[in-house]
Amino acid sequence: MTDSPYDPSRDLQRRLQELKSRAERLSPLDIHARMDAIRSAADRAGFDALEGLAHLSAQLALLPGCRVATGACLDHAGDALAARTAAERQAVLAAVAARLH
């Protein structure tokens, strides 16, 4: 039996889906902790835009309105995972900021 190689993109997608499905039932501290873990994994894997989005989401999870902010961030997670340039990272973060404004 051979183990399949670790795929960070697939792992991050799984984590994001799990968080999205459970976010309404999690406390703000749990959301913060999970987003920070996603941020760390994205940073290690070189997904710069997702790292930035997860960092923002982890911070927003501790503020009033965290459910709306978490949802907005998770809605853009796929775009962040696919982003490859610094400009795309900025575009993803700007899209989230515009939704929250």
Helices and strands as residue ranges (DSSP letters): H 8-22, G 23-25, H 28-45, H 48-60, H 66-75, H 77-82, H 86-100
